[in-house]
Amino acid sequence: MAIEIPLKRAIKFGKLLCASLMILPTCAAYAADPVLPSATSSTIDVRAIVEKADLVRFPAESFQVDVAITTTHSGNAAEERKYRVLSKGNANTIVMVTEPAAERGQIILMKERDLWIFMPDVSQPIRIALSQRLTGQVANGDLARANFAGDYDPKLLRTELIDSEIYYVLELNAIDKSVTYQKVIYWVRQKDHWPYKAEFYSLSSRLLKTCRYESFKLLEGRTRPTRLIMDDAIRDGSRSILQYSNMKLKDLPDKLFTKDYLKKLD
């Protein structure tokens, strides 16, 4: 009897130990990683994510903002240009050159996805493309039209954990060839829809540039990125830094956004 009881207990303990070892790997996996939303979940409204991120970057109301763009190339001195942007909704934007002084008076008008540039020494506005380079790594559309929700069909690729924060990783595919980029891979923070970074691709799926959204500050009632860093993915060492300042809501009449009115702006 003295031998039989410890033996039964040993067998029972062995069974419990085996069961515990089978459970432990699963428990450890959950303890090591946070619960991330499934990239295939039908409950996630992907377009709403993009719309909310758009509203973080810029107000839905009419507004004015100043943008300073500093461009550097390997071995060359930095170049700085300044612009004033007037925007009303997602369809009407004016971009005015304020510096350098020699180019002051040049104005870009956007109506929907149509762009024209007015130059003081040319009698008629000239049609240009959203994807055409404005300065450095910055395309016309980067300043004139930042409507990801309206220009792209989004889908959720996955989620990523970056610095203990969960980010949606979205693929944005252009609705037609007139938009600034044909594809964008876009990181948006889950908890507040802050944009984190973006990769911009050509029609042939070639990576053109990357962008990081930084220096979030309170502008017109909302915390927004005030510094964008664009790096050329083709030419190493080429970078443009966009600094946003003096944002303010402003009543902008519709007549402002017409070709006939461009000459009256200064």
C-alpha positions in Angstrom: 0.0 0.0 0.0 2.8 2.4 0.8 4.1 2.0 -2.8 0.8 1.9 -4.7 -0.5 5.4 -3.6 2.5 7.4 -4.6 2.5 5.6 -8.0 -1.1 6.6 -8.7 -0.4 10.1 -7.7 2.6 10.2 -10.0 0.6 8.9 -13.0 -2.1 11.6 -12.3 0.5 14.3 -12.0 2.1 13.2 -15.3 -1.2 13.5 -17.1 -1.8 17.0 -15.8 1.7 18.0 -16.7 1.3 16.8 -20.3 -2.0 18.7 -20.6 -0.4 21.9 -19.3 2.5 21.7 -21.7 0.0 21.4 -24.6 -1.7 24.6 -23.5 1.4 26.6 -22.7 2.5 27.4 -26.3 -0.9 28.8 -27.1 -0.9 31.0 -24.0 2.6 32.1 -24.7 1.7 33.2 -28.2 -1.1 35.4 -26.9 1.1 36.9 -24.2 3.8 37.7 -26.7 1.7 39.6 -29.3 -1.2 42.0 -29.0 -4.5 41.1 -30.6 -4.4 42.6 -34.1 -7.5 43.1 -36.2 -7.7 40.7 -39.1 -6.6 42.1 -42.5 -9.5 40.1 -44.1 -12.1 41.2 -41.6 -15.3 42.4 -43.3 -16.2 44.5 -40.3 -13.5 47.0 -41.1 -14.7 50.0 -43.1 -11.5 50.6 -45.1 -12.7 53.7 -47.0 -13.7 55.3 -43.7 -10.1 54.8 -42.5 -8.8 56.8 -45.5 -11.5 59.5 -45.1 -10.6 60.0 -41.4 -6.9 60.2 -42.2 -7.7 62.8 -44.9 -9.5 64.9 -42.2 -6.4 64.6 -39.9 -4.2 66.1 -42.6 -6.5 68.9 -43.7 -9.9 70.5 -42.6 -13.1 69.7 -44.5 -13.9 73.4 -44.4 -12.3 76.1 -46.6 -8.8 77.0 -45.4 -5.6 78.7 -46.2 -2.1 77.4 -45.3 1.5 78.3 -46.1 3.9 75.6 -47.2 7.7 75.9 -47.3 9.5 73.3 -49.3 13.2 72.6 -48.8 14.9 70.3 -51.3 18.3 68.8 -51.0 20.3 66.7 -53.5 23.5 64.8 -52.8 26.4 67.3 -52.9 24.2 70.3 -53.7 23.0 73.3 -51.7 19.5 73.2 -50.3 16.8 75.0 -52.3 13.8 76.6 -50.7 10.5 77.6 -52.2 7.3 78.9 -50.5 3.7 78.6 -51.5 0.3 79.7 -50.2 -2.5 77.1 -50.6 -6.2 78.1 -50.7 -8.5 75.1 -50.6 -12.3 74.6 -50.6 -13.6 71.1 -50.2 -11.9 68.4 -52.3 -12.5 69.9 -55.7 -11.1 73.5 -55.6 -7.6 74.5 -54.8 -5.3 77.4 -55.6 -1.5 77.2 -55.1 0.4 80.5 -55.3 4.1 80.9 -55.4 5.3 83.4 -52.8 9.1 82.7 -53.0 11.4 83.0 -54.8 10.4 86.6 -55.7 11.3 86.0 -59.4 8.5 83.5 -59.6 5.9 85.3 -57.5 2.7 85.6 -59.4 2.7 82.0 -60.7 -0.6 80.3 -59.7 -1.9 76.8 -60.1 -5.7 76.3 -60.2 -7.3 72.9 -59.5 -10.9 72.1 -60.4 -11.7 68.5 -59.6 -8.7 66.7 -61.2 -8.0 69.4 -63.8 -5.0 71.6 -63.3 -3.9 74.8 -65.0 -1.0 77.1 -64.3 -1.1 80.8 -64.8 2.2 82.7 -65.5 2.3 86.5 -65.5 4.1 86.6 -68.9 1.7 84.2 -70.6 -1.8 85.4 -71.6 -3.7 82.1 -71.1 -3.5 79.4 -68.4 -1.6 76.3 -69.4 -3.0 72.8 -68.7 -0.7 70.6 -66.5 -0.9 67.2 -64.9 -1.3 66.3 -61.2 1.7 64.0 -61.5 4.0 66.6 -63.0 6.8 67.7 -60.7 6.3 71.0 -58.9 9.6 71.2 -57.1 12.1 68.6 -55.8 10.2 65.4 -54.9 6.9 67.2 -54.8 4.3 66.8 -57.5 1.6 69.3 -58.4 -1.0 66.9 -56.8 0.9 66.8 -53.5 -0.1 70.4 -52.8 -3.1 70.9 -55.0 -5.0 67.7 -54.3 -4.6 65.5 -51.2 -7.9 63.6 -51.5 -6.9 60.0 -51.1 -10.4 58.9 -50.3 -11.8 60.4 -53.5 -8.9 59.4 -55.8 -8.2 55.8 -54.8 -10.0 52.5 -54.2 -8.6 51.3 -50.8 -8.1 47.8 -49.5 -6.6 46.6 -46.2 -3.5 44.5 -46.7 -2.6 43.9 -43.1 -1.9 45.4 -39.7 1.6 46.1 -38.3 2.9 46.8 -34.8 5.2 49.8 -34.8 6.6 51.2 -31.5 3.8 49.5 -29.6 1.1 51.0 -31.8 -1.2 49.2 -34.2 -1.2 50.5 -37.8 -3.5 49.7 -40.7 -1.5 49.1 -43.9 -3.6 50.0 -46.9 -3.2 49.7 -50.6 -4.7 52.6 -52.5 -5.3 52.0 -56.2 -6.0 54.9 -58.5 -9.5 55.2 -59.9 -8.1 56.4 -63.2 -4.8 57.5 -64.8 -5.4 61.2 -64.1 -4.6 61.1 -60.4 -1.1 61.9 -58.9 0.1 58.3 -58.3 -1.2 55.0 -59.6 -0.8 53.2 -56.3 -0.1 54.2 -52.7 0.8 52.0 -49.8 -0.4 53.9 -46.7 0.2 53.4 -43.0 -2.5 54.8 -40.7 -2.5 54.5 -36.9 -5.5 52.6 -35.7 -6.4 54.5 -32.5 -6.7 58.0 -34.0 -6.2 57.6 -37.8 -3.0 59.6 -37.9 -1.1 59.0 -41.1 2.3 57.6 -40.5 4.0 57.0 -43.9 3.2 56.4 -47.5 4.9 54.8 -50.5 4.0 56.2 -54.0 4.2 54.0 -57.1 4.0 54.5 -60.8 1.7 52.8 -63.4 4.4 50.1 -63.8 4.4 49.6 -60.0 7.8 51.2 -59.6 8.4 52.8 -56.2 8.9 56.6 -56.9 9.1 58.1 -53.4 8.3 57.6 -49.8 6.7 60.1 -47.4 6.8 60.3 -43.6 4.2 62.4 -41.7 5.8 64.1 -38.6 5.7 67.0 -36.1 2.0 66.7 -35.2 0.6 70.0 -33.8 -2.7 71.6 -33.1 -4.0 73.4 -36.2 -7.5 74.8 -36.5 -8.9 72.6 -33.8 -7.2 69.3 -34.6 -3.8 67.7 -34.3 -2.2 67.5 -37.7 1.1 66.6 -39.3 3.0 69.9 -40.0 6.2 68.3 -41.5 6.3 65.9 -44.4 9.6 64.3 -45.5 9.6 63.0 -49.1 12.6 60.8 -50.2 13.3 59.9 -53.8 13.3 56.2 -54.2 15.1 56.4 -57.5 17.8 59.0 -56.9 19.5 58.3 -53.6 20.1 61.4 -51.5 17.3 63.5 -52.9 14.8 64.7 -50.4 12.1 67.4 -50.0 10.8 68.6 -46.7 7.4 70.3 -46.6 6.7 72.5 -43.6 3.1 73.6 -43.0 2.3 76.8 -41.0 -0.3 79.6 -40.5 -3.3 77.4 -41.3 -6.6 79.1 -40.8 -10.2 78.5 -41.8 -11.2 81.1 -44.4 -14.4 81.8 -46.3 -13.4 81.3 -50.0 -16.0 82.3 -52.7 -16.6 80.0 -55.6 -15.6 82.7 -58.1 -12.0 82.6 -56.7 -11.6 79.1 -58.3 -12.0 80.2 -61.9 -9.5 80.7 -64.7 -10.8 84.3 -65.3 -10.1 85.2 -61.7 -6.5 84.1 -61.6 -5.1 87.4 -62.8 -6.7 89.2 -59.8 -4.8 87.1 -57.2 -1.6 88.3 -55.6 
